[in-house]
Amino acid sequence: MSAPKLTVSRRIRATPYTPKVESLGVSGYSVVNHTILAKGFRKSVEEDYWHLKEHVQLWDVGCQRQVELKGPDAAKLTQLMTPRDLRQATAGQCLYAPLVDGNGLMLNDPIILKLADNHFWLSIADSDILLWAKGLALGMKLNVKITEPDVWPLAVQGPKSDDLMAQVFGPSIRDLKFFQFDYFDFDRHPLLIARSGYSKQGGFEIYLDKPSIGTELWDALWQAGKAFNISPGCPNLIERVEGGLLSYGNEFTMANNLFECGFDEYCQLDNDVEFIGKQALQQIAKRGRERLIRGVIFDGGSCPPCQQPWPLTINEEFVGEISTAIWSPRFQRNVALAMLEKGFWQAGTQVEVSSSDGLIRKGLVTDLPMQDKQIRPLLPAD
């Protein structure tokens, strides 16, 4: 019996790279921002993990949609949407920026690209920020044009990504600094390329604004990448958890405030920057956070997928819940991201994990990202 197949329509969009992804043996999809996202290929998650850490991969991340704000009030609207102070941002800069509502609750956590003083892209996670921006602009009578441009990101990730990108775009791309972008020619067309990506292994994101050359772009990178053991890939769950890369809709939602997510450094409350939710966040900061996202490492053999939150307990008292978990070949234990209650998020705190297979597993709270020098001393000798 064949596996169920996702039917793609105008409501669930393919990308300019979908034919290439499918020719390389994609094994499954998810849907993000009404767009398909490859979730695996023929190799296992563990094989993909080691390959990502050692070589270079090409990811179709066309689901990473852009909300474009352009016009006289674009900077004002962008600042209203985030508690991060954007006043010193310069053109060519990428900024990680949580977006909150009037109650200080999380709406999204995009990368904001400043293209010009009156021109921004918000490269969003999976929620309809386009509608939020349009509503704010209409209600506040702001002079700004808000659209979703025809832009399709393609990620090159892994330690050999610099070598590959230099082959295709020239050696000057090596000078691009982290969370900066510039324009590089491909087929006589300038492409916006940022040193960024949803992994801790280094890499680039190419913001293709001419879908008709998507196949040529993929093929050029693929052919040049053969010398560097290139592989198709996608965000790797093991690498994401170990690296402490949070996912909107998994680790946090609109039920969580900014401080519970550990985004304090992206929130300026003590200056004159105006943004939606400032008073609410000031009140939360005064009370102090009640929960915090942390890592958890636990034993008991390979665990099943965490499709619903798993309770964390100490002496049968609820102290938090796991949102994402997977076996780590690096630590030879399961690793997880979890929301911990106040008083229980200190690294080294012993907890019990009630996984969906009915097992009760012994675990430890960890810092994020999960680093050997911090975690190894906490683990019992094998």
C-alpha positions in Angstrom: 0.0 0.0 0.0 1.5 3.3 -1.1 2.0 6.2 1.4 -0.5 9.1 1.4 0.6 11.9 -0.9 0.2 15.6 -0.2 -1.8 17.3 -3.0 -0.3 20.6 -4.0 -2.5 23.5 -5.2 -2.4 27.2 -5.2 -3.3 27.1 -1.5 -0.4 24.8 -0.8 2.4 26.0 -3.1 5.3 24.2 -4.7 8.5 26.1 -5.2 10.8 26.7 -8.2 13.1 24.0 -6.8 10.4 21.3 -6.2 11.2 19.3 -9.4 14.8 19.1 -8.4 14.0 18.1 -4.8 11.7 15.3 -6.1 14.2 14.1 -8.6 16.7 13.6 -5.6 14.3 11.4 -3.6 12.5 13.6 -1.1 10.8 11.3 1.3 8.2 13.6 2.9 6.9 17.2 3.2 5.6 19.5 5.8 3.7 22.7 5.0 5.0 26.1 6.2 3.4 29.4 5.2 1.1 27.6 2.8 4.2 26.2 1.0 5.7 22.7 1.0 9.0 22.1 2.8 11.0 19.0 2.3 11.5 17.1 5.6 13.7 14.2 4.5 15.5 12.3 1.8 16.6 8.7 1.3 19.3 8.9 4.1 18.3 8.7 7.7 18.1 11.7 10.0 21.4 10.6 11.6 23.2 10.3 8.3 21.9 13.7 7.3 23.1 15.1 10.6 26.7 13.9 10.2 26.7 15.0 6.5 25.5 18.5 7.5 28.2 18.8 10.1 31.0 17.7 7.7 30.1 18.7 4.2 27.6 21.0 2.4 23.9 20.7 1.6 21.3 22.4 -0.6 18.0 23.2 1.0 14.8 24.3 -0.7 13.4 26.8 1.9 11.1 28.6 -0.4 8.5 28.3 2.4 10.4 31.1 4.1 8.1 33.8 2.8 8.9 37.5 2.8 6.6 40.3 4.0 7.7 43.4 2.2 7.2 46.8 3.8 8.0 49.7 1.4 7.2 53.4 1.6 7.5 56.5 3.7 6.2 54.8 6.9 7.9 51.4 6.3 10.5 52.0 9.1 7.9 53.2 11.5 5.7 50.1 10.9 8.6 47.7 11.1 9.6 49.2 14.5 6.1 49.1 15.8 6.0 45.3 15.2 9.1 44.4 17.2 10.6 45.3 20.6 14.1 45.2 19.1 15.5 48.7 18.6 16.0 49.0 14.8 17.1 52.6 14.7 20.8 51.9 14.2 20.2 49.2 11.6 21.9 49.8 8.3 21.0 48.7 4.7 22.6 45.3 4.1 21.9 44.1 7.7 19.9 41.1 8.8 18.3 41.3 12.3 16.6 38.5 14.3 13.5 40.2 15.7 10.6 38.8 17.8 7.2 40.2 16.9 4.7 40.6 19.7 1.0 41.6 20.1 -0.5 44.1 22.5 -0.1 41.6 25.4 3.6 41.0 24.7 2.8 37.5 23.3 4.8 36.0 20.4 3.4 36.3 16.9 6.5 35.4 14.9 10.3 35.6 15.0 11.5 36.6 11.5 14.8 37.8 10.2 14.4 41.4 9.2 16.4 42.4 6.1 16.9 46.2 5.7 17.1 46.8 2.0 16.9 50.6 2.4 15.7 53.2 4.8 12.2 52.8 3.6 12.3 49.2 2.5 12.3 46.0 4.6 11.7 42.3 4.2 10.5 40.2 7.1 11.5 36.6 6.4 8.9 34.9 8.5 8.2 31.7 10.4 4.9 30.0 10.0 2.2 32.6 10.7 0.3 35.1 8.7 2.2 38.3 9.5 1.2 39.8 6.2 -2.3 40.2 7.5 -1.1 41.6 10.9 1.0 44.2 9.1 -1.8 45.2 6.7 -4.2 45.6 9.7 -1.8 47.8 11.6 -1.1 50.0 8.6 -4.8 50.4 7.8 -5.7 51.1 11.4 -2.9 53.6 12.0 -3.3 55.2 8.5 0.4 54.6 7.6 1.8 55.3 4.2 3.3 51.9 3.4 2.9 49.3 0.7 2.7 45.7 2.1 3.1 42.7 -0.2 4.5 39.2 -0.4 7.1 39.5 -3.1 7.8 36.6 -5.5 11.0 35.6 -3.7 12.1 32.0 -3.1 15.0 31.4 -0.7 17.5 28.6 -1.3 19.9 27.7 1.5 23.4 26.4 1.2 24.5 25.0 4.6 27.5 23.2 6.1 31.2 23.8 6.7 32.0 23.6 3.0 29.4 26.2 2.0 32.0 29.0 1.6 34.0 26.9 -0.8 31.0 26.1 -2.9 29.6 29.6 -2.9 32.9 31.0 -4.0 33.0 28.7 -7.0 29.6 29.9 -8.2 29.5 33.6 -7.1 33.2 34.5 -6.9 35.7 34.8 -4.0 34.4 38.1 -2.7 31.4 36.2 -1.1 33.8 34.9 1.5 34.0 38.5 2.9 30.3 38.6 3.6 29.9 38.8 7.4 27.4 36.9 9.5 23.9 38.3 9.3 24.9 40.6 6.5 23.7 40.5 2.9 24.9 41.8 -0.5 24.1 41.3 -4.2 26.0 38.9 -6.3 25.5 38.3 -10.1 24.1 35.0 -11.4 23.3 34.7 -15.1 23.5 38.5 -15.4 21.0 38.9 -12.6 21.8 40.3 -9.2 20.8 38.0 -6.3 20.4 39.1 -2.7 22.5 36.6 -0.7 22.8 36.6 3.1 25.2 34.8 5.4 22.6 33.1 7.5 20.5 29.9 7.7 18.6 27.6 10.0 21.6 25.6 11.2 24.7 26.2 13.4 27.0 24.8 10.7 27.4 28.1 8.8 26.1 28.9 5.3 24.1 31.2 3.1 20.6 32.0 2.0 20.0 33.0 -1.6 16.8 35.1 -2.0 15.8 34.3 -5.6 13.5 37.0 -7.0 13.4 35.5 -10.5 11.7 32.1 -10.3 12.4 31.4 -14.0 16.1 30.8 -13.3 15.5 28.6 -10.2 16.4 25.4 -12.1 19.6 27.0 -13.4 20.6 28.3 -10.0 20.0 24.8 -8.4 22.0 23.1 -11.2 24.9 25.5 -10.9 25.2 24.9 -7.2 24.7 21.2 -7.5 27.4 20.8 -10.2 29.9 22.9 -8.3 29.0 21.1 -5.1 30.0 17.7 -6.4 33.6 18.5 -5.5 32.5 19.1 -1.9 30.2 16.0 -1.4 27.0 18.0 -1.8 23.7 16.5 -0.8 20.1 17.6 -0.8 19.0 18.5 2.7 16.5 20.2 5.0 16.6 21.6 8.5 17.9 18.7 10.6 16.0 18.0 13.8 19.0 16.6 15.7 21.2 19.6 14.8 18.3 22.0 15.5 17.7 20.7 19.0 21.4 20.5 19.9 21.9 24.1 18.6 19.0 25.5 20.5 17.2 26.7 17.3 13.6 27.3 18.3 10.6 26.8 16.0 7.5 29.0 16.1 4.5 26.7 16.5 6.6 24.0 18.3 8.7 25.5 21.1 6.5 28.6 21.4 3.2 30.0 20.2 1.0 33.0 20.7 0.4 31.6 24.2 4.0 32.5 25.2 5.6 35.9 26.0 8.9 37.0 24.8 10.8 36.4 28.0 9.6 32.8 28.3 11.4 32.2 25.0 14.7 33.7 26.2 14.6 36.6 23.8 15.5 39.2 26.4 18.5 40.6 24.3 16.1 41.5 21.5 13.8 43.6 23.7 14.6 47.2 24.6 12.3 48.5 27.3 14.3 51.3 28.9 14.5 53.7 25.9 12.0 55.8 23.9 11.4 53.3 21.1 7.7 52.8 20.5 6.4 49.4 19.7 3.2 47.4 20.2 3.1 45.5 23.5 5.7 47.7 25.3 3.6 48.3 28.4 2.6 44.7 28.7 6.3 43.6 28.4 7.3 46.1 31.0 4.8 44.6 33.4 5.9 41.1 32.7 9.6 42.1 33.2 8.7 43.7 36.5 6.9 40.5 37.7 9.7 38.2 36.4 9.4 35.3 34.0 7.4 32.2 35.1 8.7 29.8 32.5 11.8 29.4 30.2 12.8 27.3 27.2 15.7 25.0 28.0 17.3 21.8 26.8 16.7 18.4 28.3 18.9 15.3 27.7 17.4 11.9 28.7 18.0 8.2 28.5 15.8 5.2 27.8 16.8 4.4 24.2 15.6 6.1 21.0 12.3 7.9 21.6 9.2 8.2 19.4 8.3 11.5 17.7 7.0 14.1 20.1 3.7 14.9 18.4 2.1 16.3 21.6 3.9 17.8 24.6 5.5 15.3 27.0 5.2 16.1 30.7 8.3 16.7 32.8 8.0 15.9 36.5 10.0 15.8 39.8 8.5 13.4 42.4 5.3 13.4 40.3 5.1 17.2 40.4 4.7 18.9 37.0 7.6 21.1 36.2 7.4 21.6 32.4 6.9 19.9 29.1 8.9 18.8 26.1 8.0 20.1 22.7 10.6 18.4 20.5 12.8 15.4 21.1 15.0 13.1 19.1 17.9 10.7 19.5 21.4 12.3 19.4 24.2 10.2 17.9 26.6 12.8 19.4 25.6 12.3 23.0 24.1 8.8 22.6 21.0 10.0 24.4 17.8 11.7 23.5 17.9 15.5 23.3 14.9 17.8 23.6 13.7 21.3 23.8 11.3 22.1 26.7 9.4 24.8 28.5 10.4 24.7 32.2 8.6 26.2 35.2 10.3 28.7 37.4 12.6 27.1 39.9 13.3 24.1 37.7 15.3 25.4 34.7 18.7 25.3 36.2 21.2 23.2 34.2 21.7 19.9 35.9 18.2 19.7 37.4 17.1 16.0 37.4 13.6 15.5 35.8 11.5 12.6 34.7 10.2 12.4 31.1 6.9 10.8 30.4 7.3 9.9 26.7 4.4 8.9 24.4 5.5 5.2 24.4 4.6 4.9 28.1 8.2 5.0 29.4 9.3 7.1 32.3 12.9 8.2 31.4 15.5 10.0 33.6 16.6 13.3 32.3 18.7 16.4 33.0 18.0 20.1 32.2 20.7 21.6 30.0 21.8 25.0 28.7 21.2 25.9 25.1 23.0 25.4 22.8 24.0 22.0 24.0 27.8 22.0 24.2 30.0 19.1 25.1 32.0 21.0 27.8 28.8 21.9 29.6 26.9 18.6 29.2 29.5 15.9 29.5 30.2 16.6 33.2 26.5 16.2 33.9 26.2 12.7 32.4 26.8 9.5 34.3 29.8 7.5 33.1 28.8 4.9 30.5 
